[in-house]
Amino acid sequence: MADSSSSTSAFVSSLIFNGCVAAIFTLLFLTLRPKNRRVYEPRTLDDIKTIKDEERTERVPSGYFRWVPFLLTRPHSFLIQHASLDGYFYLRYIALGAGFSLLGIILLYPIILPVNATNGRNYKGFELLSFANVTNKNRFYAHVFLSWIFFGVILFTIYRELYYYIMVRHALQTTPLYDSLVSSRTLVITELHSEMVDEGAIMNVFPRADRAVFAHDEAELQKLVGERTKSAQKLEAALNKCLNKCVKQKRKADQKVGVPKVDGDNLEDYIPEKKRPKRRLGKWKIPFLGEKVDIIEYDSKRIGELNEDIHDLQSHWEETKTLPVCFVRFPSQLEAQRAYQTIRSRMKGMYGRAIIGYSGEDVSWGNMELTKPVRRSKRVGANAFLTAMIIFWAIPVAVVGCISNISFLTSKVHWLRFIDNCPKPLLGLITGILPAVALGILMSLVPPIIMFAGRKSGCMTVQETDLYCQTWYFAFQVVQVFLVTTCTSSASATVDAIINDPASAMTLLANNLPKASNFYISYFLLQGLSVSSGTLLQVVTLLLSKVIGKILDSTPRKKWNRYCMLAKPSMGVAYPIMELLVAIALCYSVIAPLILVFSLVGLSLMYLAYVYTLNYVQGFTFDCRGRNYPHALFQVFCGLYLSQVCLIGLFIMAKTWGPLVLEIVALVVTAGTHIWFKRRFISLIDSVPLSAIRYVYGEEFARYPTDQGSHEVRHVLDELEPSDINAGSFFNEDDNNDVESIKYKLHKEGTDKSSNELGDSEVLVANGNSKKGELETEDFESAFMDTPNQDRLFVAERERGRALESNESLTTGKSDAFGSNERVVNPFSRGPTREWGPERPKSWRERIMLFFQPSKYYSFDEVRSRLPTVLETIVEYKDSDLDLSYTDPSVIDKDPIIWVCEDPMGVSKQQIELAGEVGADVRDENTVYDEKGRAQYTGDPPDFED
């Protein structure tokens, strides 16, 4: 009875506590939201210029809860545009987890709950409905066969979602916007053999490439730029601090009688040199060591010196050591994909890795110089460090697990018996809430460490670092939150009995392992009620905006950043939290099925919180193109494996050999399915089938492959002639009569003409009537444009693979920005239109049938119709920007601008003049001191680029 009463008390206490927290947080959110738009809907504000127009969201509907049905009924295009593709798939994953829970309730509850509850061990509370209450071994067959059905549907759902993701990726990559991005047509090749570190050698392998740019060793330049950035930050802080003191002294002197009047624009009159901000020089910040210098005087001069040194290095950056990393830019995505899919055969043994779809801003330039052995050793070292960290992190987590079953420990550990005298509500708080909160705090300390390890492990891009964090943080969560907590929670309940009767260990553990689910019920309540409502309330942002920010932000830039810079999600940190909840729900779905109710409620509430936050509050981070989603889908297998292994262990402990064999068969099938899924889908994540690109370009006989290009991607080399392969080129340069050659020439011709007319990265959108050579978007409901059903003409479309419908007659000239009078195939004629998709299912029967036919329900054209119209724009680059698009950021780093507040005495003007004499750029534009003597900004910083 003690254990059941304890579990019930813990549940009730946890429910009441988290319910009260959720009610308070939700009430505050609903009350404060209309009055604090910067906190709760900054994406709707026009004065925040860091938000692009296409990222802005319409205002939240008025009313306390009208935003709920509004967001839940938004189309896919709305979520993709306003939550980003990464946010869209994150929401889809949360909804998928809730769907798994609902599916489990429907499939399992009618059979498994009566099987567990009747004629068993007469447990009370939640244990009555768990696996532990079963005494008849023949009843375990129900658990086996139900797990087969439940996990079988989940496996198919994973397949369906992987299929959908690949289709979305291919549809996204073939949109005009992504097709025109330089990242989509640039191949990054690392760890090149010394023979290939030459532009001529690379161009010989890729003759259709526009240019091959090698990375250079800019370590010295990076060091100087880093020092200059730190000096600029220190100088800006010091100048603003002094100006604030000057204004304060001036106001004090003007307001009080008897205080000496202070006037003039000389800083020395307000703050003597001895009282100015100072710092110590030296690489290591050791107190009382190093030369002490005046920050304003020293850093102003130092910035001027650094500017000269940096300018000299920037003008000769190509003369530094060439690194074995090459960025090969192609005229079109078609050529880039062909190169990416064939490079393994073309350059076998001559390179380390090849990646595509990453911009220069995504590259981790500090890891570019690593050779293959060094990169491998760094990765091994980082993995070893994190493995050791997991092991030692288990100690505090194990303590948390023991607390969740404190009633068992107090009966055997004498000095803990005073806890038994606590009132039941307090005991419920200790066992139900304290462990969950403590575990959440412990796990929140992990992601920054993993991110640091990822950067040091040799990850080549920020996206790779993000995925590295997702992998290891999930491993932390599974080991610490699940394995350690489950084992300690169940073992603490049986340790004394095992000591007294070791032969009964297996039986005792089998009976008590399901009881560990009580802790996770409290964990789901914490996540679903307290965490989700806290996410809506934006507690940290609210405090920073209303309280802490007003104290800490004393400079115009800090205040501008506080208002204009939005928080950005880290998917590598966000996904593992949801992945763990899904894994726990799946693991206990058969053992303790009651947990599915709480996982359904928890994940549903988390979905509501994040669908609001991602659409209205948080900004966009770097573009992962949804790569975290398939990663998370494959990690669902962890929950399946854990559940099946636990069932196998329980069957062994209960000595039921029939169910044991059947569950082992299920485990083998799951593992085989996992392997096949990886073989089927992983190669298609970054590879776009060439036939899909040709299909979108409008080739007459091109079709999207029925297997999503799985066969095609593996056999792209079959399209090449043997003579071309032996010659080391992709194409026969003398063949000028094929469609691909003409597309290439027309693309080059169009780019040369248009690059002089268009601005830097300018997105061109023009409204017009649908004609030949134009993109038709009839009957497409825009998620961004105010006017629906508008046909759009994109000027730069003429650069994309234009060819005649008949290969016999080709257009080679006389084409203008709006297409020629010749009959041409519009390169994006198969744009995202509604008419291409299948007829929507009208009944539940049709929906269920289509659920098991993803190739029909998620056809290529149907998926393209879900994409927002903003993806129909074209990005054009200046030649100068293209040439520097894949260079170290230090090469194009601009001189820093020190932004100070303009004071009424003229001290800021004096400091601007003095700093200019030594080469530092200080400005006080768009600033003013208010009537209380506080620095304020009236416009954007002088170095802000819209």
Buried (B, 14 or more C-beta within 10 A) or exposed (E): EEBBBBBBBBBBBBBBBBBEBBEEBBEBBBEBBEEBBBBBBBBBBEEBBBBEEBBBBBEBEEEEEEBBEBBEEBEBBBBBBBBBBBBBBBBBBBBBBBBBBBBBBEBBBEBBBEBBBEEBEEBEBBBBBBBBBBEEBEBBBBBBBBBBEBBBBBBBBBBBBBBBBBBBBBBBBBBBBBBBBBBBBBBBBBBBEEEBBBBEBBBEBBEBBBBBBBBBBBBEBBEBBEBBBEBBBBBBBBBBBBBBBBBBBBBEBEEEEEEEEBEEBEBEBBBEEEEBBBBBEEEEEEEEEBEEBBBBBBBBBBBBBBBEBBEEBBEEBEEBEBBBBBBBBBBBBBBBBBBBBBBEEBBEEBBBBBBBBBBBEBBBBBBBBBBBEEBBBBBEBBBEBBEEBBEEBBEBBBBBBBBBBBBBBBEEBEEEEEBEEBEBEEBBBBBBBBBBBBBBEBBEEBBEBBBBBBBBBBBBBBBBBBBBBBBBBBBBBBBBBBBBBBBBBBBBBBBBBBEEEEEEBBBBBBBBBBBBBBBBBBBBBBBBBBBBBBBBBBBEBBEBBEEEBEEEBBBBBBBBBBBBEBBEBBBBBBBBBBBBBBBBBBBBBBBBBBBBBBBBBBBBBBBBBBBBBBBBBBBBBBBBBBBBBBBBBBBBBBBBBBBBEBBBBBBBBBEBEEBBEBBBEBBEBBBEBBEEBBEBBBBBBBBBBBBBBBBBBBBEEBEBBEEBBBEBBEEBBEEBEEEBBEBEBBBBEEEEEBBBBBBBBBBBBBBEBBBEEBEEEBBBBEEBEBEBBBBBBEEBBBBBBEEEEBBBBBBBBBBBBBBBEEBEEBBEEEBEBBBBEBEBBBBBBBBBBBEBBEEEBEEEEEEEEBBEEBEEBBBBBBBBBBBBBBBBBBBBBBEEBBEBBBBBBBBEBEBBBBBBBBBEBEBBBBBBEBBBEBBBBBBBBBBBBEEEBBBBBEEBBBBBEE
